């Protein structure tokens, strides 16, 4: 498709961010979003971190859970109905603003920092469905440290119609930009108290 000389190239969508609070974790024995990892509850640490990289930051949680995550100035998006897991939060984000790109981050990624976020955003390819890190373990897309573009809406809805609710599988069958993290250990997730202890020792 030719762009006339006076026609600007399509702009990248505005980047908003979503912290997936998740809720009770059986393996951790407590709510991972509330773990005091960096001297703050983890969700509050991520809200602050992402506020430097996105125009607006939201906590994704179940209806009625907002008071569990009382960060000053926090904004909340309630999980999409009849959807389980992280996809419920991602769908709620696009329902709220389908024209935004959403930087989606899981609360159990306790080692994320400004360098990791800058790396992901620096590699962003807005014309793709998503830009995401390649997961260190199996080389698959990491959907919960990823920028989901507005282009993701239709693959999400198609997957949902087929009963597929796994964000990773949606990205695996979509046109995504896979980013190699310069420090893959920063993408470790803490699912158990042992994971958390070893992550923090670093």
C-alpha atoms as an extended CHARMM CRD file, in Angstrom:
* protein
*
       202  EXT
         1         1  UNK       CA              0.0000000000        0.0000000000        0.0000000000  PROA      1               0.0000000000
         2         2  UNK       CA              1.4650000000        3.3700000000       -1.0090000000  PROA      2               0.0000000000
         3         3  UNK       CA              1.4260000000        6.2590000000        1.3960000000  PROA      3               0.0000000000
         4         4  UNK       CA              1.0120000000        9.6090000000       -0.2850000000  PROA      4               0.0000000000
         5         5  UNK       CA              3.8650000000       11.9440000000        0.5630000000  PROA      5               0.0000000000
         6         6  UNK       CA              1.6730000000       14.1010000000        2.7230000000  PROA      6               0.0000000000
         7         7  UNK       CA              0.1510000000       11.1210000000        4.5500000000  PROA      7               0.0000000000
         8         8  UNK       CA              1.9150000000       10.3000000000        7.8220000000  PROA      8               0.0000000000
         9         9  UNK       CA              2.9090000000        6.7320000000        8.5390000000  PROA      9               0.0000000000
        10        10  UNK       CA              0.6260000000        5.0760000000       11.0700000000  PROA      10              0.0000000000
        11        11  UNK       CA              1.5640000000        6.1040000000       14.5800000000  PROA      11              0.0000000000
        12        12  UNK       CA              2.2240000000        3.5170000000       17.2470000000  PROA      12              0.0000000000
        13        13  UNK       CA             -0.7550000000        3.2180000000       19.5720000000  PROA      13              0.0000000000
        14        14  UNK       CA             -0.5880000000        4.8910000000       22.9570000000  PROA      14              0.0000000000
        15        15  UNK       CA              1.0090000000        2.5530000000       25.4960000000  PROA      15              0.0000000000
        16        16  UNK       CA             -0.9430000000        1.8230000000       28.6730000000  PROA      16              0.0000000000
        17        17  UNK       CA              0.0930000000       -0.7210000000       31.2810000000  PROA      17              0.0000000000
        18        18  UNK       CA             -1.6960000000       -3.4680000000       33.1710000000  PROA      18              0.0000000000
        19        19  UNK       CA             -0.4330000000       -5.1380000000       36.3410000000  PROA      19              0.0000000000
        20        20  UNK       CA             -2.0310000000       -8.5620000000       36.6710000000  PROA      20              0.0000000000
        21        21  UNK       CA             -2.6460000000       -8.8130000000       40.4070000000  PROA      21              0.0000000000
        22        22  UNK       CA             -4.0140000000      -12.3370000000       40.1000000000  PROA      22              0.0000000000
        23        23  UNK       CA             -5.0400000000      -13.0270000000       43.6610000000  PROA      23              0.0000000000
        24        24  UNK       CA             -4.4530000000      -15.9380000000       45.9860000000  PROA      24              0.0000000000
        25        25  UNK       CA             -1.6030000000      -18.2310000000       45.0280000000  PROA      25              0.0000000000
        26        26  UNK       CA             -1.8090000000      -21.7880000000       46.3010000000  PROA      26              0.0000000000
        27        27  UNK       CA              1.8830000000      -22.4620000000       45.7910000000  PROA      27              0.0000000000
        28        28  UNK       CA              3.0850000000      -19.2530000000       47.4340000000  PROA      28              0.0000000000
        29        29  UNK       CA              0.6030000000      -19.6720000000       50.2740000000  PROA      29              0.0000000000
        30        30  UNK       CA             -0.3250000000      -16.0050000000       49.9990000000  PROA      30              0.0000000000
        31        31  UNK       CA             -1.2340000000      -13.3340000000       47.4770000000  PROA      31              0.0000000000
        32        32  UNK       CA              1.8540000000      -12.8070000000       45.2990000000  PROA      32              0.0000000000
        33        33  UNK       CA              0.8030000000       -9.2590000000       44.4610000000  PROA      33              0.0000000000
        34        34  UNK       CA              1.1720000000       -8.2990000000       48.1170000000  PROA      34              0.0000000000
        35        35  UNK       CA              4.6430000000       -9.7540000000       48.6780000000  PROA      35              0.0000000000
        36        36  UNK       CA              6.9900000000       -7.0170000000       49.8960000000  PROA      36              0.0000000000
        37        37  UNK       CA              9.7240000000       -7.5890000000       47.3710000000  PROA      37              0.0000000000
        38        38  UNK       CA             11.3350000000       -4.1790000000       46.9370000000  PROA      38              0.0000000000
        39        39  UNK       CA             10.2040000000       -2.6240000000       50.1920000000  PROA      39              0.0000000000
        40        40  UNK       CA              6.7270000000       -2.2310000000       48.6860000000  PROA      40              0.0000000000
        41        41  UNK       CA              3.9790000000       -4.7220000000       47.9300000000  PROA      41              0.0000000000
        42        42  UNK       CA              4.8730000000       -6.1710000000       44.5370000000  PROA      42              0.0000000000
        43        43  UNK       CA              1.8430000000       -4.7120000000       42.7220000000  PROA      43              0.0000000000
        44        44  UNK       CA              2.7120000000       -1.2230000000       44.0160000000  PROA      44              0.0000000000
        45        45  UNK       CA              6.3430000000       -1.6440000000       42.9410000000  PROA      45              0.0000000000
        46        46  UNK       CA              5.1730000000       -2.6070000000       39.4400000000  PROA      46              0.0000000000
        47        47  UNK       CA              2.6620000000        0.2580000000       39.2630000000  PROA      47              0.0000000000
        48        48  UNK       CA              5.4560000000        2.6800000000       40.0440000000  PROA      48              0.0000000000
        49        49  UNK       CA              7.8860000000        0.9990000000       37.6340000000  PROA      49              0.0000000000
        50        50  UNK       CA              5.4070000000        0.9570000000       34.7520000000  PROA      50              0.0000000000
        51        51  UNK       CA              4.2650000000        4.5230000000       35.3580000000  PROA      51              0.0000000000
        52        52  UNK       CA              7.6610000000        5.5970000000       33.9800000000  PROA      52              0.0000000000
        53        53  UNK       CA              7.0880000000        3.7040000000       30.7360000000  PROA      53              0.0000000000
        54        54  UNK       CA              3.3540000000        4.0060000000       29.9700000000  PROA      54              0.0000000000
        55        55  UNK       CA              0.8340000000        6.8430000000       29.8810000000  PROA      55              0.0000000000
        56        56  UNK       CA             -1.5400000000        5.1690000000       32.3540000000  PROA      56              0.0000000000
        57        57  UNK       CA             -1.2570000000        2.1520000000       34.6380000000  PROA      57              0.0000000000
        58        58  UNK       CA             -4.0330000000       -0.1210000000       35.8660000000  PROA      58              0.0000000000
        59        59  UNK       CA             -4.3460000000       -2.9890000000       38.3200000000  PROA      59              0.0000000000
        60        60  UNK       CA             -6.1910000000       -5.9910000000       36.9160000000  PROA      60              0.0000000000
        61        61  UNK       CA             -8.2100000000       -7.7870000000       39.5950000000  PROA      61              0.0000000000
        62        62  UNK       CA            -11.4420000000       -9.6150000000       40.2430000000  PROA      62              0.0000000000
        63        63  UNK       CA            -14.5610000000       -7.6070000000       41.0220000000  PROA      63              0.0000000000
        64        64  UNK       CA            -14.5870000000       -6.5190000000       44.6490000000  PROA      64              0.0000000000
        65        65  UNK       CA            -10.8210000000       -6.9910000000       45.1000000000  PROA      65              0.0000000000
        66        66  UNK       CA             -9.9230000000       -3.3580000000       44.5060000000  PROA      66              0.0000000000
        67        67  UNK       CA             -9.4910000000       -2.6300000000       48.2230000000  PROA      67              0.0000000000
        68        68  UNK       CA             -6.8300000000       -5.3650000000       48.4130000000  PROA      68              0.0000000000
        69        69  UNK       CA             -4.5430000000       -3.1920000000       46.2670000000  PROA      69              0.0000000000
        70        70  UNK       CA             -4.7520000000        0.2840000000       47.7880000000  PROA      70              0.0000000000
        71        71  UNK       CA             -1.9140000000        2.0700000000       46.0050000000  PROA      71              0.0000000000
        72        72  UNK       CA             -2.3100000000        5.8590000000       45.9620000000  PROA      72              0.0000000000
        73        73  UNK       CA             -3.8890000000        6.9140000000       42.6890000000  PROA      73              0.0000000000
        74        74  UNK       CA             -4.2980000000        3.3130000000       41.5340000000  PROA      74              0.0000000000
        75        75  UNK       CA             -6.8670000000        2.6180000000       38.8460000000  PROA      75              0.0000000000
        76        76  UNK       CA             -8.5390000000       -0.7540000000       38.5030000000  PROA      76              0.0000000000
        77        77  UNK       CA             -9.8880000000       -2.9190000000       35.7120000000  PROA      77              0.0000000000
        78        78  UNK       CA            -12.1820000000       -5.7750000000       36.6620000000  PROA      78              0.0000000000
        79        79  UNK       CA            -11.5800000000       -9.1190000000       34.9390000000  PROA      79              0.0000000000
        80        80  UNK       CA            -13.6760000000       -9.8970000000       31.8870000000  PROA      80              0.0000000000
        81        81  UNK       CA            -16.5970000000      -12.2170000000       32.7080000000  PROA      81              0.0000000000
        82        82  UNK       CA            -16.5820000000      -15.9290000000       31.8880000000  PROA      82              0.0000000000
        83        83  UNK       CA            -12.8460000000      -15.9190000000       31.2440000000  PROA      83              0.0000000000
        84        84  UNK       CA            -10.2420000000      -17.4270000000       33.5400000000  PROA      84              0.0000000000
        85        85  UNK       CA             -6.6400000000      -16.5450000000       34.2630000000  PROA      85              0.0000000000
        86        86  UNK       CA             -4.5930000000      -13.7050000000       32.8290000000  PROA      86              0.0000000000
        87        87  UNK       CA             -6.6430000000      -13.5140000000       29.6250000000  PROA      87              0.0000000000
        88        88  UNK       CA             -9.5360000000      -12.1320000000       31.6920000000  PROA      88              0.0000000000
        89        89  UNK       CA             -7.3800000000       -9.1420000000       32.5990000000  PROA      89              0.0000000000
        90        90  UNK       CA             -6.0520000000       -8.6490000000       29.0810000000  PROA      90              0.0000000000
        91        91  UNK       CA             -9.5900000000       -8.7520000000       27.6410000000  PROA      91              0.0000000000
        92        92  UNK       CA            -10.7810000000       -6.2570000000       30.2590000000  PROA      92              0.0000000000
        93        93  UNK       CA             -7.9700000000       -3.9090000000       29.2500000000  PROA      93              0.0000000000
        94        94  UNK       CA             -8.9470000000       -4.0050000000       25.5750000000  PROA      94              0.0000000000
        95        95  UNK       CA            -12.6230000000       -3.6370000000       26.4770000000  PROA      95              0.0000000000
        96        96  UNK       CA            -11.6460000000       -0.4800000000       28.3690000000  PROA      96              0.0000000000
        97        97  UNK       CA             -9.4720000000        0.9010000000       25.5550000000  PROA      97              0.0000000000
        98        98  UNK       CA             -9.2470000000       -1.1350000000       22.3450000000  PROA      98              0.0000000000
        99        99  UNK       CA             -7.1670000000        1.5570000000       20.6250000000  PROA      99              0.0000000000
       100       100  UNK       CA             -4.3580000000        1.4310000000       23.1820000000  PROA      100             0.0000000000
       101       101  UNK       CA             -1.4610000000       -0.9770000000       23.2330000000  PROA      101             0.0000000000
       102       102  UNK       CA             -1.2190000000       -2.7060000000       26.6050000000  PROA      102             0.0000000000
       103       103  UNK       CA              2.0430000000       -3.4510000000       28.3650000000  PROA      103             0.0000000000
       104       104  UNK       CA              0.9530000000       -6.4650000000       30.4180000000  PROA      104             0.0000000000
       105       105  UNK       CA              3.0190000000       -7.5970000000       33.3970000000  PROA      105             0.0000000000
       106       106  UNK       CA              2.4190000000      -10.4210000000       35.8630000000  PROA      106             0.0000000000
       107       107  UNK       CA              2.9270000000       -9.7920000000       39.5680000000  PROA      107             0.0000000000
       108       108  UNK       CA              5.0850000000      -12.8750000000       40.0240000000  PROA      108             0.0000000000
       109       109  UNK       CA              7.8670000000      -11.4080000000       37.8540000000  PROA      109             0.0000000000
       110       110  UNK       CA              9.6750000000      -10.0340000000       40.8710000000  PROA      110             0.0000000000
       111       111  UNK       CA             12.9500000000       -9.0510000000       39.1790000000  PROA      111             0.0000000000
       112       112  UNK       CA             11.5780000000       -6.7030000000       36.5240000000  PROA      112             0.0000000000
       113       113  UNK       CA             13.2680000000       -3.3220000000       36.4760000000  PROA      113             0.0000000000
       114       114  UNK       CA             13.6200000000       -0.2320000000       34.3030000000  PROA      114             0.0000000000
       115       115  UNK       CA             16.2770000000       -1.8530000000       32.1170000000  PROA      115             0.0000000000
       116       116  UNK       CA             14.0160000000       -4.8020000000       31.2500000000  PROA      116             0.0000000000
       117       117  UNK       CA             11.0740000000       -2.5340000000       30.4640000000  PROA      117             0.0000000000
       118       118  UNK       CA             13.2190000000       -0.2420000000       28.3130000000  PROA      118             0.0000000000
       119       119  UNK       CA             14.5010000000       -3.2590000000       26.4170000000  PROA      119             0.0000000000
       120       120  UNK       CA             10.9990000000       -4.4990000000       25.6450000000  PROA      120             0.0000000000
       121       121  UNK       CA              9.6770000000       -1.0720000000       24.6560000000  PROA      121             0.0000000000
       122       122  UNK       CA             12.7850000000       -0.3430000000       22.5970000000  PROA      122             0.0000000000
       123       123  UNK       CA             12.1710000000       -3.4960000000       20.5480000000  PROA      123             0.0000000000
       124       124  UNK       CA              8.4570000000       -2.7830000000       20.0700000000  PROA      124             0.0000000000
       125       125  UNK       CA              7.0500000000       -3.4110000000       16.6020000000  PROA      125             0.0000000000
       126       126  UNK       CA              3.6080000000       -1.8030000000       16.6870000000  PROA      126             0.0000000000
       127       127  UNK       CA              2.4380000000       -3.4270000000       13.4540000000  PROA      127             0.0000000000
       128       128  UNK       CA              2.6650000000       -6.9050000000       15.0080000000  PROA      128             0.0000000000
       129       129  UNK       CA              0.0970000000       -8.5100000000       17.3140000000  PROA      129             0.0000000000
       130       130  UNK       CA              2.5260000000       -8.2460000000       20.2160000000  PROA      130             0.0000000000
       131       131  UNK       CA              6.1210000000       -7.6400000000       21.2190000000  PROA      131             0.0000000000
       132       132  UNK       CA              7.2050000000      -10.0270000000       23.9500000000  PROA      132             0.0000000000
       133       133  UNK       CA             10.2390000000      -11.5820000000       25.5350000000  PROA      133             0.0000000000
       134       134  UNK       CA             11.2440000000      -15.0760000000       24.5330000000  PROA      134             0.0000000000
       135       135  UNK       CA             10.8270000000      -17.1470000000       27.6580000000  PROA      135             0.0000000000
       136       136  UNK       CA             14.1570000000      -18.5120000000       28.8700000000  PROA      136             0.0000000000
       137       137  UNK       CA             12.9810000000      -22.0570000000       29.4920000000  PROA      137             0.0000000000
       138       138  UNK       CA             11.3380000000      -23.1970000000       26.3050000000  PROA      138             0.0000000000
       139       139  UNK       CA             11.9060000000      -20.2960000000       23.9420000000  PROA      139             0.0000000000
       140       140  UNK       CA              8.1740000000      -19.5760000000       23.7430000000  PROA      140             0.0000000000
       141       141  UNK       CA              6.6110000000      -16.1070000000       23.9140000000  PROA      141             0.0000000000
       142       142  UNK       CA              6.2610000000      -14.7420000000       27.4590000000  PROA      142             0.0000000000
       143       143  UNK       CA              2.7460000000      -13.2530000000       27.3260000000  PROA      143             0.0000000000
       144       144  UNK       CA              2.9000000000      -11.6170000000       30.7420000000  PROA      144             0.0000000000
       145       145  UNK       CA              5.9160000000       -9.3990000000       30.0730000000  PROA      145             0.0000000000
       146       146  UNK       CA              4.6390000000       -8.2080000000       26.7270000000  PROA      146             0.0000000000
       147       147  UNK       CA              3.1720000000       -5.3450000000       24.7510000000  PROA      147             0.0000000000
       148       148  UNK       CA             -0.1590000000       -6.4320000000       23.2960000000  PROA      148             0.0000000000
       149       149  UNK       CA             -1.0560000000       -4.1700000000       20.3690000000  PROA      149             0.0000000000
       150       150  UNK       CA             -4.5940000000       -3.2280000000       19.2550000000  PROA      150             0.0000000000
       151       151  UNK       CA             -4.0080000000       -5.8550000000       16.5180000000  PROA      151             0.0000000000
       152       152  UNK       CA             -4.3110000000       -8.4790000000       19.2590000000  PROA      152             0.0000000000
       153       153  UNK       CA             -8.0280000000       -7.9120000000       19.7320000000  PROA      153             0.0000000000
       154       154  UNK       CA             -9.1690000000      -10.0400000000       16.8310000000  PROA      154             0.0000000000
       155       155  UNK       CA             -6.8470000000      -13.0290000000       17.5370000000  PROA      155             0.0000000000
       156       156  UNK       CA             -7.9720000000      -12.8860000000       21.1890000000  PROA      156             0.0000000000
       157       157  UNK       CA            -11.6460000000      -12.9020000000       20.2650000000  PROA      157             0.0000000000
       158       158  UNK       CA            -11.1180000000      -15.6880000000       17.7360000000  PROA      158             0.0000000000
       159       159  UNK       CA             -9.2700000000      -17.7970000000       20.3360000000  PROA      159             0.0000000000
       160       160  UNK       CA            -11.9360000000      -17.0590000000       22.9330000000  PROA      160             0.0000000000
       161       161  UNK       CA            -14.6390000000      -18.2170000000       20.5120000000  PROA      161             0.0000000000
       162       162  UNK       CA            -12.7210000000      -21.4900000000       20.1590000000  PROA      162             0.0000000000
       163       163  UNK       CA            -12.5160000000      -21.8660000000       23.9280000000  PROA      163             0.0000000000
       164       164  UNK       CA             -8.7910000000      -21.0890000000       24.0440000000  PROA      164             0.0000000000
       165       165  UNK       CA             -7.8930000000      -19.0110000000       27.1120000000  PROA      165             0.0000000000
       166       166  UNK       CA             -4.1120000000      -19.3760000000       27.2550000000  PROA      166             0.0000000000
       167       167  UNK       CA             -2.3710000000      -16.0760000000       26.3820000000  PROA      167             0.0000000000
       168       168  UNK       CA              0.8440000000      -17.8970000000       25.4350000000  PROA      168             0.0000000000
       169       169  UNK       CA             -0.9660000000      -20.1230000000       22.9220000000  PROA      169             0.0000000000
       170       170  UNK       CA             -2.6220000000      -17.0540000000       21.4080000000  PROA      170             0.0000000000
       171       171  UNK       CA              0.7780000000      -15.4340000000       20.8910000000  PROA      171             0.0000000000
       172       172  UNK       CA              2.2840000000      -18.6800000000       19.5960000000  PROA      172             0.0000000000
       173       173  UNK       CA             -0.1150000000      -18.6420000000       16.6820000000  PROA      173             0.0000000000
       174       174  UNK       CA              0.0930000000      -14.9060000000       16.0380000000  PROA      174             0.0000000000
       175       175  UNK       CA              2.5740000000      -12.5740000000       14.3430000000  PROA      175             0.0000000000
       176       176  UNK       CA              4.7090000000      -11.4640000000       17.2740000000  PROA      176             0.0000000000
       177       177  UNK       CA              8.0840000000       -9.8370000000       17.7160000000  PROA      177             0.0000000000
       178       178  UNK       CA             10.1800000000      -12.0200000000       20.0340000000  PROA      178             0.0000000000
       179       179  UNK       CA             12.7930000000      -10.1600000000       22.0570000000  PROA      179             0.0000000000
       180       180  UNK       CA             15.8570000000      -11.8370000000       23.5640000000  PROA      180             0.0000000000
       181       181  UNK       CA             16.2850000000      -10.4820000000       27.0880000000  PROA      181             0.0000000000
       182       182  UNK       CA             19.8710000000       -9.4590000000       27.7530000000  PROA      182             0.0000000000
       183       183  UNK       CA             19.3900000000      -10.8000000000       31.2990000000  PROA      183             0.0000000000
       184       184  UNK       CA             16.8570000000      -13.6570000000       31.0150000000  PROA      184             0.0000000000
       185       185  UNK       CA             17.0220000000      -14.2960000000       34.7600000000  PROA      185             0.0000000000
       186       186  UNK       CA             15.1000000000      -11.0570000000       35.2690000000  PROA      186             0.0000000000
       187       187  UNK       CA             12.1060000000      -12.8390000000       33.7350000000  PROA      187             0.0000000000
       188       188  UNK       CA             12.1040000000      -15.5090000000       36.4700000000  PROA      188             0.0000000000
       189       189  UNK       CA              8.7690000000      -15.8470000000       38.1760000000  PROA      189             0.0000000000
       190       190  UNK       CA              8.3650000000      -16.5370000000       41.8470000000  PROA      190             0.0000000000
       191       191  UNK       CA              5.6680000000      -19.1620000000       42.3930000000  PROA      191             0.0000000000
       192       192  UNK       CA              6.8290000000      -20.4930000000       45.7480000000  PROA      192             0.0000000000
       193       193  UNK       CA              8.5250000000      -18.9850000000       48.7960000000  PROA      193             0.0000000000
       194       194  UNK       CA             11.7190000000      -20.8120000000       47.7130000000  PROA      194             0.0000000000
       195       195  UNK       CA             11.5970000000      -19.1940000000       44.2420000000  PROA      195             0.0000000000
       196       196  UNK       CA             11.1730000000      -15.8160000000       45.8680000000  PROA      196             0.0000000000
       197       197  UNK       CA             14.0800000000      -16.3220000000       48.2640000000  PROA      197             0.0000000000
       198       198  UNK       CA             16.4200000000      -17.4080000000       45.4840000000  PROA      198             0.0000000000
       199       199  UNK       CA             15.3070000000      -14.5440000000       43.2220000000  PROA      199             0.0000000000
       200       200  UNK       CA             15.9370000000      -11.9990000000       45.9610000000  PROA      200             0.0000000000
       201       201  UNK       CA             19.3660000000      -13.4250000000       46.7370000000  PROA      201             0.0000000000
       202       202  UNK       CA             20.4170000000      -12.1810000000       43.3210000000  PROA      202             0.0000000000
